[in-house]
Amino acid sequence: MTGCCRFVFIFCVLWSCLSPAVEHSPLTDSNWSTIDTPFRPVNATAVGNVIWVCGTNEMIVSSADGGVTWEISHQNRDGEVLSNVSFVDEKVGHAAGTGGLLLSTADGGKTWQGHKVSRSIFMFSFADANNGIVLVSRDAGAGNDLIEDDLPSYGTVKITHDGGEHWQDVALESDELRPFTGVLSVAALDSSHYLMLRRHPEIEDAFVVTKDSGKSWKLVHPQNDSSNRALPKTVFVHQGEYWAFGHALVHREKGGGYGVPLTLRSKDGETWVHGTPGPNEFKTCNAQGCFLWDGAVEALYSDHAQFWSTPQDGSLSDKWAIANKTICTVSGSLKCALASTAGKPQPRREDVTFARSFTGNFASGCLECRVSEIIPDSPAPPSMKRLQAVLTVRRDGSVSDVSVDYPSSEKTRAAISEQLSQWLFEPAREGANTVEAKKQVELVLMCAGFPGQPETDRCSLHPSHEFSKPTQRTTTSPQ
């Protein structure tokens, strides 16, 4: 081999190590293709023509060609779990997760700078490279604070004006604001305007806003009256405005009423007007739009709803992103498919079974605890069985070596073990290092069905504390 050829060979080897590409499969409009990422994906977003995915081991990967090829932007083996990634524009972006880690980029993801907040970051929003707001857990173990679906998180809200180098706590000191202890959403509009969607338990959800960079906060009630009640669930910033999504209870006269989708928009967080509601109630929303059901998502930022149709096989989760006519979704793995626009959502498929999702409710520190229905071996009377499971939590937060004390059925025990093996936890630590750990989890298996209709017999897993107040839900010990 000549000197020139030897140089080219060495250069190519080094380049393949510095800019590795993620394996991919051909994308179609009828099936989902699984993308083979180096670590477990956790969430996705899109800005411009680029789809971004974050995950365990501080993984950040991106695709600028509609999911055809993927590049690794950042990774750190045995590092933190990045649970969210978001971009202000095509250059400025952030990713955050366990251990209080906040990563920021100002060059479109070519380089990432790390910052530390006090504890795990549940949610965040940045107006630009410098000004942002985050919600962090109160204690070690995110699962102690973070609950599933539209229930609030309980933690500490912090604001930064220098990109994460320094943080100031948000304190609600007035008698009017103090009862709003739960946090549903946070949003940063600009360097002065920030918003929190907060919950007064069993009373109401309301906006708490500032226009002086957090020096003072004001309570803003949603537009409610005797017949209508607005229930916003989440808030995003889009083109210089706050946008809130949720549902409303209308025509409540004489104890009646029904639910309809809700969209609100505001330039300052104090005065809100109704936006396009869409024709169907949605489950959850992200910065791009709202998840309706398998195969259907919608965007509500214009004067009419825009719908995307995707393959319907149960793959689409509420973590998704669209760019270049490609939709990618995350649910334990990363899958992508071609998406088409439509004037109305494609019909719901009733024959597809979806997983019930609990986040941080089964066990302390659990980031993703998803369970789905289990078909029993044979029809039986309704029953409730308490179980104990022992898991090994790897350094990256994933689960291995699941054992369940359910001797009645090998098939059911295997089904439970398979579901628990897909869970994801906040990595355990000894000092600054992540370590492997054992975790014991208490569960309840509930089985029920309609007499004479075997096809209706189903079992489902529930946290034990739904039925009693345990003295200790989980135990964790380093190995």
Rosetta blueprint (number, residue, H / E / L):
1 M L
2 T L
3 G H
4 C H
5 C H
6 R H
7 F H
8 V H
9 F H
10 I H
11 F H
12 C H
13 V H
14 L H
15 W H
16 S H
17 C H
18 L H
19 S L
20 P L
21 A E
22 V E
23 E E
24 H L
25 S L
26 P L
27 L L
28 T L
29 D L
30 S L
31 N L
32 W L
33 S E
34 T E
35 I E
36 D E
37 T L
38 P L
39 F L
40 R L
41 P E
42 V E
43 N E
44 A E
45 T E
46 A E
47 V E
48 G L
49 N L
50 V E
51 I E
52 W E
53 V E
54 C E
55 G E
56 T H
57 N H
58 E H
59 M L
60 I E
61 V E
62 S E
63 S E
64 A L
65 D L
66 G L
67 G L
68 V L
69 T L
70 W E
71 E E
72 I E
73 S E
74 H E
75 Q L
76 N L
77 R L
78 D L
79 G L
80 E L
81 V L
82 L E
83 S E
84 N E
85 V E
86 S E
87 F E
88 V L
89 D L
90 E L
91 K L
92 V L
93 G E
94 H E
95 A E
96 A E
97 G E
98 T H
99 G H
100 G H
101 L E
102 L E
103 L E
104 S E
105 T E
106 A L
107 D L
108 G L
109 G L
110 K L
111 T L
112 W L
113 Q E
114 G E
115 H E
116 K E
117 V L
118 S L
119 R L
120 S L
121 I E
122 F E
123 M E
124 F E
125 S E
126 F E
127 A L
128 D L
129 A L
130 N L
131 N L
132 G E
133 I E
134 V E
135 L E
136 V E
137 S E
138 R L
139 D L
140 A L
141 G L
142 A H
143 G H
144 N H
145 D L
146 L L
147 I L
148 E L
149 D L
150 D L
151 L L
152 P L
153 S E
154 Y L
155 G E
156 T E
157 V E
158 K E
159 I E
160 T E
161 H L
162 D L
163 G L
164 G L
165 E L
166 H L
167 W L
168 Q E
169 D E
170 V L
171 A L
172 L L
173 E L
174 S L
175 D L
176 E L
177 L L
178 R L
179 P L
180 F L
181 T L
182 G E
183 V E
184 L E
185 S E
186 V E
187 A E
188 A E
189 L L
190 D L
191 S L
192 S L
193 H L
194 Y E
195 L E
196 M E
197 L E
198 R E
199 R E
200 H E
201 P L
202 E L
203 I L
204 E E
205 D E
206 A E
207 F E
208 V E
209 V E
210 T E
211 K L
212 D L
213 S L
214 G L
215 K L
216 S L
217 W L
218 K E
219 L E
220 V E
221 H L
222 P L
223 Q L
224 N L
225 D L
226 S L
227 S L
228 N L
229 R E
230 A E
231 L E
232 P E
233 K E
234 T E
235 V E
236 F E
237 V E
238 H E
239 Q L
240 G L
241 E E
242 Y E
243 W E
244 A E
245 F E
246 G E
247 H E
248 A E
249 L E
250 V E
251 H L
252 R L
253 E H
254 K H
255 G H
256 G L
257 G L
258 Y E
259 G E
260 V E
261 P E
262 L E
263 T E
264 L E
265 R E
266 S E
267 K L
268 D L
269 G L
270 E L
271 T L
272 W L
273 V E
274 H E
275 G L
276 T L
277 P L
278 G L
279 P L
280 N L
281 E L
282 F L
283 K L
284 T E
285 C E
286 N L
287 A L
288 Q L
289 G L
290 C E
291 F E
292 L E
293 W E
294 D L
295 G L
296 A E
297 V E
298 E E
299 A E
300 L L
301 Y L
302 S L
303 D L
304 H L
305 A L
306 Q E
307 F E
308 W E
309 S E
310 T L
311 P L
312 Q L
313 D L
314 G L
315 S L
316 L L
317 S L
318 D L
319 K L
320 W E
321 A E
322 I E
323 A E
324 N L
325 K L
326 T E
327 I E
328 C E
329 T E
330 V E
331 S L
332 G L
333 S L
334 L E
335 K E
336 C E
337 A E
338 L E
339 A L
340 S E
341 T E
342 A E
343 G L
344 K L
345 P L
346 Q L
347 P L
348 R L
349 R L
350 E L
351 D L
352 V L
353 T L
354 F L
355 A L
356 R E
357 S E
358 F E
359 T L
360 G L
361 N L
362 F L
363 A L
364 S L
365 G L
366 C E
367 L E
368 E E
369 C E
370 R E
371 V E
372 S L
373 E L
374 I E
375 I L
376 P L
377 D L
378 S L
379 P L
380 A L
381 P L
382 P L
383 S E
384 M E
385 K E
386 R E
387 L E
388 Q E
389 A E
390 V E
391 L E
392 T E
393 V E
394 R L
395 R L
396 D L
397 G L
398 S E
399 V E
400 S E
401 D E
402 V E
403 S E
404 V E
405 D L
406 Y L
407 P L
408 S L
409 S L
410 E H
411 K H
412 T H
413 R H
414 A H
415 A H
416 I H
417 S H
418 E H
419 Q H
420 L H
421 S L
422 Q L
423 W L
424 L E
425 F E
426 E L
427 P L
428 A E
429 R E
430 E E
431 G L
432 A L
433 N E
434 T E
435 V E
436 E L
437 A E
438 K E
439 K E
440 Q E
441 V E
442 E E
443 L E
444 V E
445 L E
446 M E
447 C E
448 A E
449 G L
450 F L
451 P L
452 G L
453 Q L
454 P H
455 E H
456 T H
457 D L
458 R E
459 C E
460 S E
461 L E
462 H E
463 P E
464 S H
465 H H
466 E H
467 F L
468 S L
469 K L
470 P L
471 T L
472 Q L
473 R L
474 T E
475 T E
476 T E
477 S E
478 P E
479 Q L
